[in-house]
Amino acid sequence: MSESDATADRPLRIDVRRGSPTPEELAAVVAVVSESYAQEAAEAVAPEPEPESAWRRSARALRTPLRRGYGWGRFTG
């Protein structure tokens, strides 16, 4: 079950804290909030990651270059 299915099954609950809005005013609030939520949900989609090429996968494991300042056969550690 997706998130949109779960929210569609639940009834909408609005608590009016002050005043006494008319049914038309409540309908306008629900319409505006619903549209705003739908736009925000549509814009919040993360972009799909691009598939890596074989070259990028193989290039990740390259080691660091050798330090040429040390001579061969000498212990430097």
N, C-alpha and C positions, 0 to 999 in steps of 0.2 A: 504494500500500500504506500503510495507516494504521499509527500507532505500536503500537496494540494487536495488529495482525496480525503485526508484526515481532517483538514480544516473545513472542507465542504460538508462533512457529516455533522460537525458541531453547530449548534444554533448560535447566532450572533447575539451577544449580550451588551447592552448599552445602559450604563448607569448615569442618570442625569443628576448632577450634584446641586445645581442651582437653577432656578427659573422653571418655567413650564413650557418647553418647546412644543410646537404644533407637529402633527405627523409629517407635514411637508418639510419642516425644518429638519426633523430627524432623518427623513429620506435624503435630503440634500447632504447632510453630514456623512451618512453612510456611503453615498455615491462618491463624494470627494475623497474620503479616506480610502475606499476600495480602489479607486483609480490611481491614487498616489502609491498605494501599496503594490499594485500590479506593475506600475512603471519602475519602481525601485527594485522589485524582484527581477524584472526583465533586464535591467542594467547591471545587476549584481552578478551576472554569470561570468565565471572565470574563463579566460581564453584557453583553448585546448593546447596542450604542449606539442610542439613540433616533434615529429619522430627524428631520432638521431640517425645520422648517416653512419655507415661503417667506418668512414674515416674519423669522425669525431669519437666514436667508441674506442677505436684503437689508439687515438692520440692522447686519450686521458691517462693511459698507463705509462707514458714516456717518463723516463727518469731524468733527474736534474743533470746538467752537463758536468763533465769532469773538471776538477780544478787543476789547471796545468802548471801551477806554481810549484807543485811538489814533484821531485824527481822519482824515477822508477827505483824500486828496491829499498827505499828508505822507510823506516817506520815513522809515521807521523802522528801516532795516536796518543 
